[in-house]
Amino acid sequence: MFEALSEKLTGTFDRLRGRGRLSELDVAEALREVRVALLDADVALPVVRDFIAKVRERAVGAEVLDSVTPGQQIVKIVNDVLVEQLGGAGAVSVNLNAPAPIPFLMVGLQGSGKTTTAGKLALRLTTRERRRVLLASLDTQRPAAQLQLQQLAERAGVASLPIVPGQTPIEIARRAMDTARREVFDVVILDTAGRLSINQELMDEVRDIRAETNPAETLLVVDAMTGQDAVNTAKAFNEAVGVTGIVLTRMDGDARGGAALSMRAVTGAPIKLTGTGEKIEALEDFHPERVAGRILGMGDVVGLVEKAAETLDEEEAEKLAAKMMRGKFDLEDYAAQLRQINRMGSISSIMKMLPGVGKMASQIDDAQIDTKILKRQAAIIGSMTLKERRNPDLIKASRKKRIAAGSGTSVQDVNKLLKQFDDMSTMMKRMNKLGQKGLMRHGLGALLPKSMNPNQGFGGGRRPH
């Protein structure tokens, strides 16, 4: 999501790092570039002004100008201010400290992903918090909105309020709370109607529902792709009904990131959750410090580890790792690894969580590494015989043609897969040869193919001997 902003900021800081000493003029020039980058990312102008003022105040002091590593010091200051701007260190959880049934009010414009988010939140509260959740659609405006939420409830394995035609949103809200009290539900998620634009009728309806249910959370769902419009929406809803938290959807898209950076300053409410994909499980906590790290090219290793822990089969992963380290890695293992990675999402999104890879974001995107490629590669491996999977050296021209025909791909695709497998095998052999101490000394750059590591310095590593 923050690729363009990340690229511009890391470029600016790389130039600063290359200088032994910084003058006030150097700092001023860097801040001008940061200002332009933030405005290009669609960050609200008042927010940009405040951001630059805070950085300048800390950056022109003696701690930077007299520092041994002034470039690094500036990056730290920008990182600290960025974390503050995004809401401070640590994720802010949804409020479950209220008497049951706890009402959650979902508000936002039509098309923001509000109903889908309600389903995702229900699944999350059920699986992670072990709460009994009731979903209720108060949307009498959009055709089939209530049916859509009912279907989402079935997918999430939670209860939904039975549809009674002709009831008003207030009547549905009242019935939902009565049902929840009678049937002992912990949380009631009330999905309100949206409109294509902010209008008085929408705000009056939401105010009435809020007054009737007294929700513990009024969660504003906004589409991160709408940029400055999302900020205007947040401001209007906050002034009308008082927002307690924000859910940013489509955080996995190609939005410029301005909405995320402006939300806290505009509303005073924290971003609590983010939608990161179409799957019903794709709802995550918002960690300001991790997002700041990704923007500044520092990666999000903690997030990557958490994602892996949630999706990977630990026993299968351990077996694969052991085989890889012994150099006994074959195409059957490669296929198993592809299945594991596929569960975590697109490879490009995973790679961008690694420190230093942010600089190569455009290369990763140009390579168009995605889940479709993983599926294609799995099909190619599936078209091979057991003997071929265990001994890829057997695969020559005639076998490649047969495999390509069987998998609905081309010989070129088969060649690409074999080349990637060969690169991975080479990397594993290097890892085995370097050992843990060698890997720490040379950095991850020692493992990467030259095509992905032009500077031989990925992650701060030095040129391998």
Secondary structure, 3 states (H helix, E strand, C coil): CCHHHHHHHHHHHHHHHCCCCCCHHHHHHHHHHHHHHHHHCCCCHHHHHHHHHHHHHHHCCHHHHCCCCHHHHHHHHHHHHHHHHHCCCCCCCCCCCCCCCEEEEEECCCCCCHHHHHHHHHHHHHHCCCCCEEEEECCCCCCCHHHHHHHHHHHHCCEECCCCCCCCHHHHHHHHHHHHHHCCCCEEEEECCCCCCCCHHHHHHHHHHHHHHCCCEEEEEEEHHHCHHHHHHHHHHHHHHCCCEEEEECCCCCCCCHHHHHHHHHHCCCEEEEECCCCCCCEEECCHHHHHHHHCCCCCHHHHHHHHHHHCCHHHHHHHHHHHHCCCCCHHHHHHHHHHHHHHCCHHHHHCCCCCHHHHHHHHHHCCCCHHHHHHHHHHHHCCCHHHHHCHHHCCHHHHHHHHHHHCCCHHHHHHHHHHHHHHHHHHHHHHHHHHHHHHHHCHHHCCCHHHCCCCCHHHCCCCC
